[in-house]
């Protein structure tokens, strides 16, 4: 079984095109379908696909062991299965299978968290940690005021693992000798972050996937979110994360474009040559290429840079309707047990205006795709049955060419004139400042 799984994994990384002899980008989370007609790739900015941990970070397993991410990768390659602790939908601790342990990014920027139990955790700044109330918060934003969801184990395991007692020394000492109170005290103990340190050293980072619940416990005693890539259907949806903003090819010569790692990864993943003249639809690995960036200024800029590249260097993809833009929501509006996703400020205000004047409601602003839970990302942005996407079409080629030149070119004067001409029409409320 292990040999067969390894063979399939190797085959998956060399499929669907003339690139059969050329490996795909390592950061590509590919789909399993071999049919380009049903396959789609989401190009996301940075690590919107989810934060990750250093390979030495220990995961608490349901069999009483703790294994590092690297060890999980090695053991599952041998055909072994693993189960972890997880917080279920009703808030209780359950057990769920671990799948797809993997290195998600090489040489990633990381931070070191120190908890009040002296445990340290090295992870990417955007990884989500579960709070006491079941919500999530990025690692870099945690403060000593945030109470983290704790892992507490059955009494039998507490007896044989003295470490659990020392982790909860304060709670344990107060009720020593009373086993029932010990369990209750441990259950009600919430960890806190006492310090956050940015590390200069870049490290390879890893993650796992936890079906259904999408969270798991670390051996350090806290619960964290698993990769947001679970918001996709692995059968036909692939994800390619880009490291920040790609080159503005309108201001760059061909030599730099050929050497740019991000553009090379993009071209290789799609199965294309760097120049549009080399375009062959039979080599295209996905028939829906979806730009999925955050709903903010940086996301809009990255989206524009990608559109500029496709328009100038892969024009056939645009002309033949392969390029799409995902439309993630800006807000989640909750009132009682009902909720709605709003895709603009206008839609949000219209829905609020329908409430009674004294109505109580909550508004959640999605600053980035990484802040969404996997189910939210699937329901709003990636589910073909419910999502909204814009297909890119060219209505006026001459005007499109002019706009790309003015807005993305290296001449400042035309861009300044454009802003002076049309800036007065802009509503200040539409600016993301």
C-alpha positions as a printed Julia matrix, in Angstrom:
433×3 Matrix{Float64}:
   0.0    0.0     0.0
   2.79   2.41    0.89
   4.56   1.75   -2.42
   1.32   2.26   -4.34
   0.61   5.52   -2.49
   4.11   6.77   -3.26
   3.71   5.83   -6.93
   0.43   7.73   -7.18
   1.95  10.76   -5.51
   4.83  10.79   -8.0
   2.42  10.37  -10.89
   0.21  13.2    -9.67
   3.11  15.62   -9.76
   3.8   14.75  -13.42
   0.43  14.7   -15.12
  -1.97  16.24  -17.57
   0.43  17.8   -20.09
   3.7   17.68  -22.01
   5.31  18.5   -18.69
   5.23  14.79  -17.83
   9.01  14.88  -17.48
   9.12  18.18  -15.56
   8.13  18.38  -11.88
   5.49  20.88  -10.86
   6.17  23.7    -8.37
   6.59  22.26   -4.87
   4.16  24.76   -3.35
   1.38  23.74   -5.74
  -1.43  21.88   -3.94
  -2.63  19.99   -7.0
  -5.94  18.29   -7.64
  -6.34  14.6    -8.42
  -8.35  14.94  -11.64
  -6.53  14.3   -14.91
  -9.16  16.09  -16.98
  -8.23  19.75  -17.7
 -11.85  20.43  -18.64
 -13.05  19.9   -15.07
  -9.9   21.12  -13.31
  -9.43  24.62  -11.94
  -6.53  26.35  -10.23
  -6.83  29.14   -7.68
  -3.92  31.57   -7.61
  -3.74  33.01   -4.11
  -1.52  35.68   -2.6
   1.17  34.74   -0.12
  -0.03  32.17    2.39
  -3.73  32.9     2.18
  -3.92  29.15    1.83
  -3.11  28.82    5.48
  -0.34  29.16    8.09
   2.04  26.39    9.11
   4.5   25.11   11.75
   8.16  24.22   11.92
   8.84  20.57   11.2
   9.89  19.85   14.8
   6.56  21.03   16.27
   4.86  18.17   18.14
   1.25  17.13   17.51
  -0.65  15.42   20.35
  -1.92  12.03   19.16
  -4.89  10.11   20.53
  -2.71   7.05   21.22
  -0.83   9.01   23.89
   2.23   9.78   21.78
   3.32  13.08   20.34
   4.96  13.22   16.91
   6.6   16.03   14.99
   5.23  17.07   11.62
   8.31  15.57    9.98
   7.69  12.25   11.73
   4.04  12.29   10.67
   5.1   12.74    7.05
   7.57   9.85    7.33
   5.19   7.44    9.06
   2.27   8.12    6.72
   4.6    7.52    3.77
   5.01   4.02    5.24
   1.24   3.54    5.29
   0.6    4.3     8.97
  -2.52   6.13   10.16
  -2.68   8.75   12.9
  -5.49  10.25   14.95
  -5.44  13.55   16.81
  -7.48  15.42   19.38
  -9.92  17.95   17.93
 -12.68  20.3    19.09
 -15.96  19.09   17.58
 -18.83  21.23   16.36
 -20.58  20.97   19.74
 -17.49  22.22   21.58
 -16.39  18.91   23.08
 -13.06  17.17   22.54
 -13.15  14.39   19.97
 -10.78  12.29   17.89
 -10.27  12.68   14.15
  -7.99  11.2    11.5
  -4.93  13.1    10.28
  -4.48  13.24    6.5
  -2.03  14.81    4.07
   0.85  15.8     6.39
   3.25  17.75    4.2
   5.78  20.51    3.89
   3.79  23.51    2.7
   6.55  26.04    2.16
  10.34  26.16    2.13
  12.24  28.99    3.8
   9.21  30.61    5.39
   9.22  33.6     7.71
   8.24  32.48   11.22
   7.67  33.72   14.75
   8.18  32.05   18.14
   5.35  32.05   20.66
   6.03  31.4    24.34
   3.09  30.21   26.44
   2.61  30.65   30.17
   3.43  26.95   30.62
   6.93  27.7    29.18
   6.16  25.78   25.97
   7.32  27.44   22.74
   5.73  27.18   19.3
   7.37  28.19   16.0
   4.89  28.96   13.24
   4.06  31.39   10.45
   2.58  34.71   11.66
  -0.81  34.03   10.08
  -1.51  30.61   11.61
  -4.82  30.6    13.45
  -4.99  29.65   17.13
  -8.28  28.68   18.77
  -9.46  30.88   21.63
 -11.52  29.81   24.63
 -14.78  30.81   22.91
 -14.03  28.69   19.82
 -13.05  31.6    17.57
  -9.64  31.91   15.92
  -6.94  34.55   15.92
  -3.69  34.8    13.9
  -0.58  33.93   15.91
   1.04  37.32   15.4
  -2.04  39.09   16.81
  -2.26  37.12   20.07
  -1.86  39.04   23.34
  -1.61  38.01   27.03
  -5.31  38.89   27.3
  -6.28  36.13   24.86
  -7.26  32.84   26.52
  -6.33  29.88   24.31
  -8.42  26.73   24.08
  -6.59  24.12   26.22
  -6.07  20.42   25.65
  -7.05  18.29   28.62
  -6.78  14.52   28.48
  -8.73  11.7    30.17
  -7.83  10.98   33.8
  -6.12   7.69   32.87
  -3.75   9.58   30.63
  -3.21  12.26   33.27
  -2.06   9.55   35.68
   0.56   8.2    33.3
   1.69  11.54   31.91
   3.17  13.66   34.65
   3.81  16.32   32.06
   0.13  17.15   31.99
   0.24  17.89   35.71
   3.3   20.09   35.41
   1.75  21.95   32.51
  -1.21  22.74   34.75
   0.8   23.08   37.97
  -1.14  26.08   39.23
  -4.5   24.38   38.78
  -3.26  21.01   40.02
  -1.67  22.32   43.21
  -4.87  24.05   44.27
  -6.86  20.81   44.23
  -4.17  18.18   44.92
  -5.63  14.92   46.22
  -9.05  15.39   44.64
  -9.02  13.63   41.25
 -12.42  14.96   40.18
 -11.43  18.53   40.9
  -8.11  17.98   39.16
  -9.9   17.09   35.93
 -12.28  20.04   36.25
  -9.45  22.46   37.0
  -7.41  21.22   34.07
 -10.46  21.46   31.83
 -11.01  25.08   32.83
  -7.38  26.12   32.52
  -6.74  28.38   29.54
  -3.26  29.05   28.25
  -1.97  32.49   27.39
   0.81  33.81   25.17
   3.41  35.67   27.21
   5.73  36.7    24.36
   6.03  36.76   20.57
   9.43  36.9    18.9
  10.18  37.33   15.2
  12.9   34.95   14.04
  15.47  35.95   11.44
  16.11  32.38   10.36
  13.85  31.09    7.59
  12.56  27.55    8.11
  10.64  24.9     6.18
   7.08  24.75    7.5
   4.53  21.93    7.62
   0.83  21.36    8.15
  -1.75  18.58    8.28
  -5.4   18.29    7.32
  -8.13  17.26    9.76
 -11.41  16.34    8.03
 -14.73  17.72    9.28
 -13.45  19.74   12.28
 -10.35  21.38   10.77
  -8.5   21.85   14.05
  -6.04  19.82   16.11
  -4.1   19.93   19.38
  -0.39  20.52   19.72
   1.59  18.72   22.42
   2.18  22.15   23.99
  -1.47  22.05   25.05
  -3.36  24.34   22.66
  -5.64  23.89   19.66
  -4.86  25.36   16.26
  -6.51  25.52   12.87
  -5.4   23.25   10.05
  -4.58  24.47    6.55
  -7.18  26.62    4.82
  -6.56  24.55    1.7
  -9.33  22.36    3.07
 -11.7   24.97    1.66
 -11.24  23.29   -1.73
 -12.38  20.08   -3.35
  -9.15  18.15   -3.91
 -10.75  16.19   -6.75
 -10.77  19.11   -9.21
  -9.43  22.23   -7.43
  -5.73  23.11   -7.15
  -4.16  25.99   -5.24
  -0.96  27.85   -6.13
   0.21  30.36   -3.49
   2.38  33.22   -4.74
   4.99  34.82   -2.53
   3.71  38.39   -2.36
   3.45  40.54   -5.48
   4.75  39.29   -8.81
   6.78  41.46  -11.16
   5.05  44.33  -12.91
   5.9   43.05  -16.39
   4.86  46.4   -17.91
   8.03  47.87  -16.35
  10.3   44.82  -16.69
  12.4   43.42  -19.53
  12.1   39.85  -20.73
  15.35  38.72  -19.08
  14.05  39.48  -15.59
  10.71  37.86  -16.35
  12.38  34.61  -17.42
  14.36  34.52  -14.16
  11.49  35.39  -11.82
  10.65  32.42   -9.59
   6.98  33.26   -9.09
   6.3   33.69  -12.81
   8.2   30.48  -13.58
   6.06  28.63  -11.01
   2.89  30.07  -12.49
   3.81  29.14  -16.06
   4.95  25.64  -15.08
   1.8   24.98  -13.05
  -0.44  26.01  -15.94
   1.52  23.94  -18.46
   2.42  26.85  -20.73
   5.44  28.46  -22.32
   6.52  31.92  -21.22
   5.48  33.57  -24.48
   1.94  33.73  -25.79
   2.99  32.48  -29.22
   3.71  29.11  -27.61
   0.16  28.74  -26.34
  -1.35  25.35  -27.06
  -4.75  24.63  -25.45
  -3.94  20.92  -25.35
  -1.08  21.64  -22.93
  -3.2   23.71  -20.55
  -3.61  21.8   -17.29
  -6.66  23.73  -16.0
  -9.5   25.27  -17.96
 -10.46  27.66  -15.17
  -7.63  29.85  -13.89
  -9.01  31.76  -10.92
  -7.29  34.78   -9.37
  -8.27  34.7    -5.69
  -6.81  37.57   -3.67
  -7.79  39.34   -0.47
 -10.53  41.97   -0.65
  -8.21  44.9     0.15
  -5.84  47.29   -1.62
  -2.91  44.85   -1.67
  -5.17  42.11   -3.01
  -6.44  44.41   -5.77
  -2.87  45.31   -6.72
  -1.79  41.66   -6.91
  -4.87  40.9    -9.0
  -3.97  43.74  -11.39
  -0.36  42.56  -11.68
  -1.57  39.07  -12.59
  -4.04  40.43  -15.14
  -1.25  42.53  -16.66
   0.93  39.45  -17.02
  -1.84  37.36  -18.58
  -2.85  40.17  -20.94
   0.69  40.86  -22.16
   2.22  37.37  -22.14
  -0.69  34.9   -22.24
  -3.26  36.85  -24.23
  -4.86  33.67  -25.59
  -5.91  32.68  -22.07
  -7.87  35.92  -21.8
  -9.27  35.82  -25.33
 -10.51  32.24  -24.94
 -12.14  32.84  -21.55
  -9.87  30.82  -19.25
  -9.22  33.63  -16.73
 -11.6   34.27  -13.81
 -11.64  36.43  -10.69
 -13.0   34.99   -7.44
 -15.33  37.2    -5.4
 -14.9   36.54   -1.67
 -17.27  38.34    0.71
 -16.25  41.43    2.64
 -18.52  40.84    5.63
 -20.45  38.23    7.54
 -23.61  39.7     9.09
 -25.12  37.69   11.95
 -28.42  38.24   13.72
 -29.59  35.49   16.03
 -29.14  32.15   14.29
 -29.23  33.68   10.82
 -26.29  35.0     8.88
 -25.61  36.52    5.47
 -22.43  37.18    3.55
 -22.12  40.66    2.05
 -19.89  41.37   -0.92
 -19.92  45.17   -0.74
 -20.49  47.98    1.75
 -23.7   48.85   -0.06
 -25.08  45.34    0.35
 -24.15  45.39    4.04
 -25.97  48.67    4.65
 -29.01  47.5     2.72
 -29.32  44.38    4.87
 -28.82  46.33    8.09
 -31.5   48.82    7.04
 -34.0   45.95    6.96
 -33.47  45.23   10.68
 -35.59  46.86   13.42
 -33.96  49.95   14.94
 -33.19  48.17   18.22
 -31.94  44.95   16.59
 -28.76  43.3    17.87
 -26.38  42.0    15.23
 -22.7   41.23   14.71
 -20.51  42.17   11.75
 -17.34  40.26   10.89
 -15.01  41.95    8.4
 -12.88  39.52    6.4
  -9.51  41.24    6.01
  -8.07  38.24    4.19
  -8.9   34.79    2.91
  -6.82  33.28    5.71
  -9.34  34.58    8.27
 -12.11  32.39    6.88
 -12.92  28.95    8.19
 -12.64  26.2     5.54
 -16.41  25.81    5.32
 -16.84  29.57    4.9
 -14.21  29.67    2.16
 -15.9   26.76    0.4
 -19.45  28.11    0.72
 -18.68  31.67   -0.36
 -15.78  31.49   -2.78
 -14.95  27.99   -4.04
 -18.17  25.95   -4.21
 -19.31  25.93   -7.88
 -22.93  25.76   -6.69
 -22.86  28.92   -4.55
 -19.83  31.03   -5.51
 -19.67  34.17   -7.61
 -16.87  34.51  -10.18
 -16.15  37.06  -12.88
 -14.94  35.81  -16.25
 -12.44  38.18  -17.86
 -13.41  39.33  -21.35
 -12.02  42.03  -23.63
 -14.69  44.33  -25.08
 -12.33  46.96  -26.52
  -8.79  45.73  -27.17
  -7.41  49.17  -28.0
  -8.81  50.73  -24.82
  -7.62  47.78  -22.71
  -4.14  48.17  -24.14
  -4.15  51.9   -23.37
  -5.33  51.42  -19.78
  -2.67  48.8   -19.03
  -0.01  51.11  -20.46
  -1.23  54.14  -18.5
  -1.8   52.48  -15.14
   0.99  49.89  -15.11
   3.63  51.46  -17.37
   6.8   53.3   -16.34
   5.67  56.76  -17.48
   4.36  58.85  -14.58
   2.81  61.76  -16.5
  -0.02  59.77  -18.2
  -0.89  58.12  -14.89
  -1.02  61.48  -13.12
  -3.25  62.89  -15.83
  -5.55  59.87  -15.53
  -5.86  60.37  -11.76
  -6.5   64.11  -12.12
  -9.15  63.46  -14.76
 -11.09  60.72  -13.02
 -10.17  61.22   -9.36
 -12.92  63.78   -8.8
 -15.54  61.14   -9.6
 -14.3   58.87   -6.84
 -16.31  58.63   -3.65
 -13.96  58.8    -0.66
 -16.07  56.13    1.04
 -14.9   53.71   -1.66
 -11.26  54.1    -0.64
  -9.72  51.38    1.53
  -7.78  53.66    3.9
